[in-house]
């Protein structure tokens, strides 16, 4: 009797192990197939704006490419804030850089050339809200930096 129960237990363990293993393998294969199918659908369904009639473009007719430039703001312990134009792929298209400190009205101009610097006295006892807006040759204006220092 004891011998039969050991064999039954071993057989039952083997069957359960095989079913669990088969379920894991099958689930992984299905997931990979779903990911692959999703990628193919996403790539194939990306609309080309030139193929869409003007009446169907809606809000997407005036979108511009996001420009890529960097401005660094570093505050010293004395409250001096130094702004540096760090450049970027679109720095050649910059016309001007306007800086506002603790206000919505830009009061400082930073040169559009990479490496341009300007220092301004901020508050040494509290954080200053910095907003930097770049204007580009095509007239496009974009936030370059919006932070607290």
C-alpha positions in Angstrom: 0.0 0.0 0.0 2.8 2.4 0.9 4.6 1.7 -2.4 1.5 2.6 -4.4 1.0 5.9 -2.6 4.6 7.0 -3.2 4.3 6.2 -6.9 0.9 7.9 -7.1 2.4 11.0 -5.4 5.3 11.1 -7.8 3.0 10.7 -10.8 0.7 13.4 -9.5 3.6 15.7 -8.9 5.0 15.1 -12.4 1.6 15.8 -14.0 1.1 19.1 -12.0 4.7 20.2 -12.7 4.2 19.5 -16.4 0.9 21.4 -16.5 2.3 24.4 -14.6 5.4 24.5 -16.8 3.4 24.2 -20.0 1.1 27.0 -18.8 4.1 29.3 -18.1 5.7 28.6 -21.5 2.5 29.1 -23.4 1.8 32.3 -21.5 5.2 33.7 -22.4 4.8 32.8 -26.1 1.4 34.5 -26.1 2.7 37.6 -24.5 5.6 37.9 -27.0 3.1 37.4 -29.9 0.8 40.1 -28.4 3.8 42.5 -28.0 4.9 41.8 -31.6 1.4 42.3 -33.0 1.0 45.5 -31.0 4.2 46.9 -32.3 3.3 46.1 -35.9 -0.1 47.7 -35.6 1.3 50.8 -34.0 3.9 51.3 -36.7 1.5 50.6 -39.5 -1.3 52.8 -38.1 0.7 56.0 -37.7 -1.0 58.6 -39.9 0.8 60.7 -42.4 -0.5 64.3 -42.2 -0.1 64.8 -46.0 -2.4 61.8 -46.6 -5.2 63.3 -44.5 -7.7 65.8 -46.0 -7.4 69.3 -44.6 -11.0 69.0 -43.2 -9.9 66.1 -41.0 -6.7 67.6 -39.6 -8.5 69.6 -36.8 -6.2 70.8 -34.1 -3.1 69.3 -35.6 -2.6 71.8 -38.4 -0.5 74.3 -36.4 1.8 72.1 -34.5 5.5 72.9 -34.6 8.5 70.7 -33.8 9.6 71.1 -30.2 12.9 72.9 -30.2 15.9 71.6 -28.2 18.1 74.1 -26.3 19.4 74.3 -22.8 19.7 77.2 -20.3 21.3 76.5 -16.9 20.4 78.6 -13.8 22.8 78.3 -10.9 22.3 80.2 -7.6 25.1 81.0 -5.3 24.8 81.2 -1.5 24.8 85.0 -1.8 21.7 84.9 -4.0 23.4 85.5 -7.3 21.8 83.6 -10.2 24.0 82.9 -13.2 22.2 81.9 -16.4 24.2 80.1 -19.1 23.1 79.2 -22.6 24.1 75.6 -22.8 23.4 75.2 -26.5 21.6 72.3 -28.1 20.6 71.1 -31.6 18.4 74.1 -32.2 20.6 76.9 -30.7 21.5 78.2 -34.2 17.8 79.0 -34.7 17.5 81.1 -31.5 16.8 84.8 -31.9 16.5 85.7 -28.2 16.2 84.3 -24.7 13.9 86.1 -22.2 14.2 85.4 -18.5 11.7 86.2 -15.8 12.5 85.9 -12.1 9.6 85.7 -9.7 7.3 87.2 -12.3 5.5 86.5 -15.5 7.2 89.4 -17.2 10.6 88.8 -18.7 13.0 91.3 -17.5 16.4 89.9 -18.5 17.8 89.0 -22.0 20.4 86.3 -22.4 22.4 86.1 -25.6 21.2 83.4 -28.1 24.8 82.1 -28.7 26.0 79.0 -26.9 28.1 79.9 -23.9 26.4 83.3 -23.3 26.1 84.2 -19.6 24.4 86.7 -17.5 24.2 87.1 -13.7 21.3 88.6 -11.8 20.8 89.2 -8.0 18.1 86.9 -6.7 16.8 86.5 -3.2 19.4 84.8 -0.9 16.8 84.0 1.8 14.2 82.2 -0.4 13.8 80.3 -3.7 13.3 82.2 -6.9 10.9 81.1 -9.6 12.8 81.1 -12.9 11.0 81.1 -16.3 13.1 81.1 -19.5 11.5 81.5 -22.9 13.3 81.2 -26.2 12.2 82.8 -29.4 13.3 81.2 -32.7 13.8 82.4 -36.3 10.4 81.0 -37.4 8.7 83.1 -34.7 8.0 80.0 -32.4 8.3 80.8 -28.7 8.9 78.0 -26.2 9.6 77.5 -22.5 13.2 76.4 -22.1 13.3 76.4 -18.3 10.7 76.7 -15.6 12.1 75.9 -12.2 12.9 77.2 -8.7 16.5 77.9 -7.6 
